[in-house]
Amino acid sequence: MADPQDPSSSDSLAEIQTMLGIAGIEPTGADLAALGRIFPALRRKVDRMYDVDTGDGLTAAVFRTESDS
């Protein structure tokens, strides 16, 4: 399996082509190469967002107005 840290990873390029293909976008060789260089770092940043503890046990604040009647 290819190293996900390697910007020239064929797995990364395949993943990019798949995602763009779903959207109907066919990148040129130069665009695909540029995306292949930046995608691994971007993917790591997005993956780190899922590591943030959001405190699932917290509830949303609710504002209740008092009626004048």
Phi, psi and omega per residue, in radians:
M1 nan 2.547 -3.098
A2 -1.303 2.663 3.120
D3 -1.303 2.132 -3.113
P4 -1.153 -0.310 3.104
Q5 -1.358 -0.334 -3.077
D6 -1.401 2.015 -3.096
P7 -1.117 -0.368 3.139
S8 -1.634 0.248 -3.097
S9 -1.004 2.223 3.127
S10 -1.153 -0.491 3.078
D11 -1.151 -0.720 3.110
S12 -1.102 -0.768 3.141
L13 -1.115 -0.700 3.113
A14 -1.125 -0.707 3.128
E15 -1.132 -0.741 3.117
I16 -1.080 -0.827 -3.133
Q17 -1.081 -0.661 3.129
T18 -1.142 -0.836 -3.121
M19 -1.098 -0.775 -3.139
L20 -1.219 -0.621 3.104
G21 -1.075 -0.644 3.095
I22 -1.070 -0.626 3.129
A23 -1.467 -0.022 3.134
G24 1.384 0.394 -3.126
I25 -1.854 2.237 3.121
E26 -2.002 1.672 -3.109
P27 -1.228 2.606 3.075
T28 -1.315 2.997 -3.130
G29 -1.009 -0.765 -3.128
A30 -1.173 -0.750 3.128
D31 -1.143 -0.710 3.136
L32 -1.129 -0.686 3.115
A33 -1.138 -0.723 3.113
A34 -1.125 -0.763 3.099
L35 -1.115 -0.648 3.116
G36 -1.106 -0.530 3.106
R37 -1.320 -0.667 -3.054
I38 -1.618 -0.384 -3.044
F39 -1.057 -0.802 -3.100
P40 -1.017 -0.743 3.133
A41 -1.171 -0.716 3.110
L42 -1.115 -0.722 3.139
R43 -1.088 -0.727 3.107
R44 -1.095 -0.691 3.132
K45 -1.126 -0.758 3.119
V46 -1.138 -0.736 3.121
D47 -1.069 -0.624 3.121
R48 -1.145 -0.486 3.109
M49 -1.094 -0.529 3.129
Y50 -1.327 -0.227 3.115
D51 -1.486 -0.169 -3.094
V52 -1.324 2.247 3.099
D53 -1.331 2.029 -3.109
T54 -1.700 0.074 3.116
G55 1.119 1.086 -3.084
D56 -1.003 -0.345 -3.133
G57 -1.359 -0.200 -3.131
L58 -1.355 2.527 3.087
T59 -1.841 2.772 3.128
A60 -1.309 2.550 3.078
A61 -1.236 2.507 -3.135
V62 -2.130 2.279 3.106
F63 -1.781 2.095 3.119
R64 -2.017 2.144 3.110
T65 -1.449 2.621 3.071
E66 -1.593 2.336 3.133
S67 -1.410 2.618 -3.127
D68 -1.480 -0.038 -3.072
S69 -1.456 nan nan
